[in-house]
Amino acid sequence: MNKYILIALFLLLSILSAHADGPPVKEDGTITTEHIAIKIDSHQIKQVEKTHIVDLSASQHSLLKEYYKNLPKKFVVVTPHYNDCTCDLIYLIWNKTDTIVLPLDSVDYFKELLGDKEHPYDYQGLLKNWIKQKIIIDTKGNFHYKGKSLSKGGLEDLFKNIAKDKDEFARWIAISLPPYLKTEHEGKVDSAIEEIEKIAEKYKVRAQIGG
């Protein structure tokens, strides 16, 4: 096999392996790779806390476009507690209440996804599906579902409805956490997690806690 083909395959496998391991961030919010950090305003914080999606301002978008001109203006975000791979995912990391991060070693992968003309990347589909089957806990310990606030009564009703599904594999929901460890919010978020775990156990629904 041609050595250049071998090198190309090695680089491709390296990229795929890196994204199979999840985002480059520790649970305390420390980013483990070269990155660009952006401060977000109060409006953006509210948006991120409810949806784990952020609309960038023109100046923020321009800053990221220096690294790749076709990066989108709206991003999904993952947190330090995200426990899945980032395969086929174009994302920013929400590592502090007022900060989002672009990991620079992911830019080439984003280029590959967005530049694939043979298999166009369904970015709108990603945004649409990002908040489905997911309860989001904000930094104050409040619950959100599909972008709307969820009361404690609403939380129990949601689990009750999920429990009615005859397919046991469908009786689950993802629980997304904010960046909260070693912050003033830690106690509130821990209490919210405990509340979800109790209700999940009551209705025999699997609550998959992550970011």
Sequence and secondary structure as in RCSB ss.txt:
>XXXX:A:sequence
MNKYILIALFLLLSILSAHADGPPVKEDGTITTEHIAIKIDSHQIKQVEKTHIVDLSASQHSLLKEYYKNLPKKF
VVVTPHYNDCTCDLIYLIWNKTDTIVLPLDSVDYFKELLGDKEHPYDYQGLLKNWIKQKIIIDTKGNFHYKGKSL
SKGGLEDLFKNIAKDKDEFARWIAISLPPYLKTEHEGKVDSAIEEIEKIAEKYKVRAQIGG
>XXXX:A:secstr
  HHHHHHHHHHHHHHHHHHT  SB TTS B S EEEEE  HHHHHHHHHHSEEE  HHHHHHHHTT TT  SEE
EEE TT  S  TT  EEEEEETTEEEEEGGGHHHHHHHHT SSS   HHHHHHHTTTTEEEE TTS EEETTEEE
 HHHHHHHHHHHHT S GGG EEEEE  S TTSTTHHHHHHHHHHHHHHHHHHT EEEEE 
